[in-house]
Amino acid sequence: MNKTQLVESIQAKLGEGATKKCAEAALSAVLTSISDAARKGEKVQLVGFGTFAMKTRAARTGRNPQSGKEMKIPASSTLAFKPSSVFKTVIKKTTKKATKKK
């Protein structure tokens, strides 16, 4: 699903009175809010869906795959998503149904 399809899905769930512009604004507001909170180092917990949080990776030594030489990989931060147990259960049920049909 790409952004356009997601906006169309949101519009359908909002009902007949909702426009694509309204659905796109809603999606944009949610994504911006999550991004802003993550930049501040805050966790964003969506009960029944999951948690977005910044994770810090320590500096480490790696290998260049082309030359095989050791190289230092600097410390970095990344946004991590941890799905809730409810979300995992829903996905598991959906995956099992899709696998049985094949």
C-alpha positions as CSV (number, residue, x, y, z in Angstrom):
1,M,0.0,0.0,0.0
2,N,1.4,3.4,-0.9
3,K,0.5,6.8,0.4
4,T,-2.3,7.4,-2.2
5,Q,-3.9,4.1,-1.4
6,L,-3.6,4.8,2.4
7,V,-5.3,8.2,1.9
8,E,-8.1,6.6,-0.1
9,S,-8.6,4.0,2.7
10,I,-8.7,6.7,5.4
11,Q,-11.2,8.6,3.3
12,A,-13.4,5.5,3.0
13,K,-13.3,4.9,6.7
14,L,-14.1,8.5,7.6
15,G,-17.4,8.3,5.7
16,E,-19.2,9.9,2.8
17,G,-18.6,13.5,3.9
18,A,-14.8,13.2,3.9
19,T,-12.7,14.4,1.1
20,K,-9.3,13.1,-0.1
21,K,-7.9,16.5,1.0
22,C,-9.3,15.9,4.5
23,A,-8.0,12.4,4.7
24,E,-4.5,13.5,3.5
25,A,-4.5,16.3,6.1
26,A,-5.3,13.7,8.8
27,L,-2.6,11.4,7.7
28,S,-0.1,14.2,7.5
29,A,-1.0,15.4,11.0
30,V,-0.5,12.0,12.5
31,L,2.9,11.4,10.7
32,T,4.1,14.9,11.6
33,S,3.2,14.4,15.3
34,I,5.0,11.1,15.5
35,S,8.1,12.6,13.8
36,D,8.1,15.7,16.1
37,A,7.8,13.5,19.2
38,A,10.6,11.2,18.0
39,R,12.9,14.1,17.4
40,K,12.4,15.2,21.0
41,G,13.2,11.7,22.2
42,E,9.7,11.0,23.3
43,K,8.0,7.6,23.0
44,V,4.7,7.5,21.0
45,Q,2.5,4.7,22.3
46,L,-0.6,3.8,20.4
47,V,-2.5,1.3,22.5
48,G,-3.5,-1.7,20.4
49,F,-1.0,-0.8,17.6
50,G,2.5,-0.3,18.9
51,T,5.2,2.1,20.1
52,F,7.6,4.4,18.2
53,A,10.8,5.3,20.0
54,M,14.3,6.5,19.2
55,K,17.0,3.9,19.7
56,T,20.7,4.6,19.9
57,R,23.2,2.2,18.3
58,A,26.7,2.1,19.8
59,A,29.8,2.6,17.7
60,R,31.2,-0.7,16.5
61,T,33.7,-2.3,14.2
62,G,32.5,-3.7,10.9
63,R,34.0,-5.0,7.7
64,N,33.9,-3.5,4.2
65,P,32.2,-6.2,2.1
66,Q,34.2,-5.4,-1.0
67,S,37.7,-5.3,0.5
68,G,37.2,-7.2,3.8
69,K,39.1,-4.5,5.7
70,E,37.9,-3.5,9.2
71,M,36.2,-0.2,9.5
72,K,34.7,1.8,12.3
73,I,31.0,2.4,12.2
74,P,30.0,5.5,14.2
75,A,27.2,5.6,16.8
76,S,23.8,6.5,15.3
77,S,20.2,7.0,16.2
78,T,17.2,5.4,14.5
79,L,13.5,5.3,14.9
80,A,12.2,1.9,16.0
81,F,8.7,0.5,16.0
82,K,7.6,-2.2,18.4
83,P,4.2,-3.7,17.6
84,S,1.8,-4.3,20.5
85,S,0.7,-7.8,21.4
86,V,-2.8,-7.0,20.1
87,F,-1.4,-6.0,16.7
88,K,0.9,-9.0,16.6
89,T,-2.2,-11.3,17.2
90,V,-4.2,-9.6,14.4
91,I,-1.3,-10.0,12.0
92,K,-0.7,-13.6,13.0
93,K,-4.3,-14.5,12.4
94,T,-4.3,-12.7,9.0
95,T,-1.0,-14.5,8.0
96,K,-2.4,-17.9,8.9
97,K,-5.5,-17.4,6.8
98,A,-3.4,-16.2,3.8
99,T,-1.1,-19.2,4.1
100,K,-4.0,-21.8,4.3
101,K,-5.6,-20.4,1.1
102,K,-2.5,-21.2,-1.0
